[in-house]
């Protein structure tokens, strides 16, 4: 059963702090100048997984089925006369803009 939302994780802040201290002590005791090129690369490879977040895999959209949309056009303006529509358009446009017909 998953833990309730908002409840603290089982790994407490104290454990995280102690692990952080152990790692810091280990890193400070490593003499990087004595490491081989392969050892340096391996250290970088391992360290980067903890420093840079992993990218999520993105699915190729082209492989998905195309989405289908249905559009329904409702002609509610047909009940108005042309004069009423012209007046409504003129009333809705600011006075400093000229409406051409």
LOMIBA-117233 format. One record per residue (C-alpha): x, z, y; residue in one letter; residue number from 1. Coordinates in steps of 0.5 Angstrom, whole numbers. Example, Ala and Ser with C-alpha at 12.3 -4.5 7.8 and 13.67 -1.06 7.14 Angstrom:
% residues 2
<site><east>25</east><up>16</up><north>-9</north><residu>A</residu><num>1</num></site>
<site><east>27</east><up>14</up><north>-2</north><residu>S</residu><num>2</num></site>
//
This chain:
% residues 101
<site><east>0</east><up>0</up><north>0</north><residu>X</residu><num>1</num></site>
<site><east>3</east><up>-2</up><north>7</north><residu>X</residu><num>2</num></site>
<site><east>4</east><up>3</up><north>12</north><residu>X</residu><num>3</num></site>
<site><east>-1</east><up>4</up><north>17</north><residu>X</residu><num>4</num></site>
<site><east>0</east><up>0</up><north>24</north><residu>X</residu><num>5</num></site>
<site><east>4</east><up>4</up><north>29</north><residu>X</residu><num>6</num></site>
<site><east>7</east><up>9</up><north>24</north><residu>X</residu><num>7</num></site>
<site><east>15</east><up>10</up><north>24</north><residu>X</residu><num>8</num></site>
<site><east>19</east><up>6</up><north>19</north><residu>X</residu><num>9</num></site>
<site><east>22</east><up>10</up><north>13</north><residu>X</residu><num>10</num></site>
<site><east>29</east><up>9</up><north>16</north><residu>X</residu><num>11</num></site>
<site><east>29</east><up>14</up><north>21</north><residu>X</residu><num>12</num></site>
<site><east>33</east><up>14</up><north>28</north><residu>X</residu><num>13</num></site>
<site><east>38</east><up>19</up><north>25</north><residu>X</residu><num>14</num></site>
<site><east>40</east><up>14</up><north>19</north><residu>X</residu><num>15</num></site>
<site><east>40</east><up>8</up><north>23</north><residu>X</residu><num>16</num></site>
<site><east>45</east><up>12</up><north>28</north><residu>X</residu><num>17</num></site>
<site><east>49</east><up>15</up><north>22</north><residu>X</residu><num>18</num></site>
<site><east>50</east><up>8</up><north>19</north><residu>X</residu><num>19</num></site>
<site><east>52</east><up>5</up><north>26</north><residu>X</residu><num>20</num></site>
<site><east>57</east><up>10</up><north>27</north><residu>X</residu><num>21</num></site>
<site><east>60</east><up>8</up><north>20</north><residu>X</residu><num>22</num></site>
<site><east>60</east><up>1</up><north>21</north><residu>X</residu><num>23</num></site>
<site><east>63</east><up>2</up><north>28</north><residu>X</residu><num>24</num></site>
<site><east>69</east><up>7</up><north>25</north><residu>X</residu><num>25</num></site>
<site><east>70</east><up>1</up><north>20</north><residu>X</residu><num>26</num></site>
<site><east>70</east><up>-4</up><north>25</north><residu>X</residu><num>27</num></site>
<site><east>75</east><up>0</up><north>29</north><residu>X</residu><num>28</num></site>
<site><east>80</east><up>1</up><north>23</north><residu>X</residu><num>29</num></site>
<site><east>80</east><up>-7</up><north>21</north><residu>X</residu><num>30</num></site>
<site><east>87</east><up>-10</up><north>24</north><residu>X</residu><num>31</num></site>
<site><east>84</east><up>-17</up><north>25</north><residu>X</residu><num>32</num></site>
<site><east>91</east><up>-19</up><north>27</north><residu>X</residu><num>33</num></site>
<site><east>93</east><up>-18</up><north>19</north><residu>X</residu><num>34</num></site>
<site><east>87</east><up>-22</up><north>17</north><residu>X</residu><num>35</num></site>
<site><east>88</east><up>-29</up><north>14</north><residu>X</residu><num>36</num></site>
<site><east>84</east><up>-35</up><north>17</north><residu>X</residu><num>37</num></site>
<site><east>79</east><up>-34</up><north>11</north><residu>X</residu><num>38</num></site>
<site><east>78</east><up>-27</up><north>12</north><residu>X</residu><num>39</num></site>
<site><east>77</east><up>-28</up><north>19</north><residu>X</residu><num>40</num></site>
<site><east>71</east><up>-33</up><north>18</north><residu>X</residu><num>41</num></site>
<site><east>68</east><up>-29</up><north>13</north><residu>X</residu><num>42</num></site>
<site><east>68</east><up>-23</up><north>18</north><residu>X</residu><num>43</num></site>
<site><east>65</east><up>-28</up><north>23</north><residu>X</residu><num>44</num></site>
<site><east>60</east><up>-31</up><north>18</north><residu>X</residu><num>45</num></site>
<site><east>57</east><up>-24</up><north>16</north><residu>X</residu><num>46</num></site>
<site><east>57</east><up>-21</up><north>23</north><residu>X</residu><num>47</num></site>
<site><east>53</east><up>-26</up><north>26</north><residu>X</residu><num>48</num></site>
<site><east>47</east><up>-25</up><north>21</north><residu>X</residu><num>49</num></site>
<site><east>47</east><up>-18</up><north>25</north><residu>X</residu><num>50</num></site>
<site><east>48</east><up>-21</up><north>32</north><residu>X</residu><num>51</num></site>
<site><east>44</east><up>-27</up><north>32</north><residu>X</residu><num>52</num></site>
<site><east>37</east><up>-27</up><north>30</north><residu>X</residu><num>53</num></site>
<site><east>35</east><up>-32</up><north>24</north><residu>X</residu><num>54</num></site>
<site><east>31</east><up>-38</up><north>26</north><residu>X</residu><num>55</num></site>
<site><east>25</east><up>-39</up><north>23</north><residu>X</residu><num>56</num></site>
<site><east>23</east><up>-45</up><north>19</north><residu>X</residu><num>57</num></site>
<site><east>19</east><up>-50</up><north>22</north><residu>X</residu><num>58</num></site>
<site><east>15</east><up>-55</up><north>18</north><residu>X</residu><num>59</num></site>
<site><east>15</east><up>-62</up><north>20</north><residu>X</residu><num>60</num></site>
<site><east>8</east><up>-64</up><north>23</north><residu>X</residu><num>61</num></site>
<site><east>8</east><up>-71</up><north>21</north><residu>X</residu><num>62</num></site>
<site><east>7</east><up>-69</up><north>14</north><residu>X</residu><num>63</num></site>
<site><east>1</east><up>-65</up><north>15</north><residu>X</residu><num>64</num></site>
<site><east>-6</east><up>-69</up><north>15</north><residu>X</residu><num>65</num></site>
<site><east>-8</east><up>-71</up><north>22</north><residu>X</residu><num>66</num></site>
<site><east>-13</east><up>-67</up><north>25</north><residu>X</residu><num>67</num></site>
<site><east>-20</east><up>-70</up><north>26</north><residu>X</residu><num>68</num></site>
<site><east>-24</east><up>-68</up><north>32</north><residu>X</residu><num>69</num></site>
<site><east>-31</east><up>-70</up><north>33</north><residu>X</residu><num>70</num></site>
<site><east>-33</east><up>-71</up><north>41</north><residu>X</residu><num>71</num></site>
<site><east>-40</east><up>-71</up><north>43</north><residu>X</residu><num>72</num></site>
<site><east>-42</east><up>-74</up><north>49</north><residu>X</residu><num>73</num></site>
<site><east>-48</east><up>-71</up><north>53</north><residu>X</residu><num>74</num></site>
<site><east>-51</east><up>-75</up><north>58</north><residu>X</residu><num>75</num></site>
<site><east>-54</east><up>-70</up><north>63</north><residu>X</residu><num>76</num></site>
<site><east>-53</east><up>-74</up><north>69</north><residu>X</residu><num>77</num></site>
<site><east>-58</east><up>-80</up><north>67</north><residu>X</residu><num>78</num></site>
<site><east>-64</east><up>-75</up><north>69</north><residu>X</residu><num>79</num></site>
<site><east>-61</east><up>-76</up><north>77</north><residu>X</residu><num>80</num></site>
<site><east>-62</east><up>-82</up><north>81</north><residu>X</residu><num>81</num></site>
<site><east>-56</east><up>-85</up><north>84</north><residu>X</residu><num>82</num></site>
<site><east>-58</east><up>-82</up><north>91</north><residu>X</residu><num>83</num></site>
<site><east>-58</east><up>-75</up><north>88</north><residu>X</residu><num>84</num></site>
<site><east>-51</east><up>-76</up><north>85</north><residu>X</residu><num>85</num></site>
<site><east>-48</east><up>-79</up><north>91</north><residu>X</residu><num>86</num></site>
<site><east>-51</east><up>-73</up><north>95</north><residu>X</residu><num>87</num></site>
<site><east>-48</east><up>-68</up><north>90</north><residu>X</residu><num>88</num></site>
<site><east>-41</east><up>-72</up><north>90</north><residu>X</residu><num>89</num></site>
<site><east>-41</east><up>-72</up><north>98</north><residu>X</residu><num>90</num></site>
<site><east>-43</east><up>-65</up><north>98</north><residu>X</residu><num>91</num></site>
<site><east>-38</east><up>-62</up><north>93</north><residu>X</residu><num>92</num></site>
<site><east>-32</east><up>-66</up><north>97</north><residu>X</residu><num>93</num></site>
<site><east>-28</east><up>-63</up><north>103</north><residu>X</residu><num>94</num></site>
<site><east>-30</east><up>-66</up><north>109</north><residu>X</residu><num>95</num></site>
<site><east>-23</east><up>-68</up><north>111</north><residu>X</residu><num>96</num></site>
<site><east>-23</east><up>-73</up><north>105</north><residu>X</residu><num>97</num></site>
<site><east>-26</east><up>-79</up><north>105</north><residu>X</residu><num>98</num></site>
<site><east>-31</east><up>-81</up><north>99</north><residu>X</residu><num>99</num></site>
<site><east>-31</east><up>-89</up><north>98</north><residu>X</residu><num>100</num></site>
<site><east>-36</east><up>-92</up><north>94</north><residu>X</residu><num>101</num></site>
//
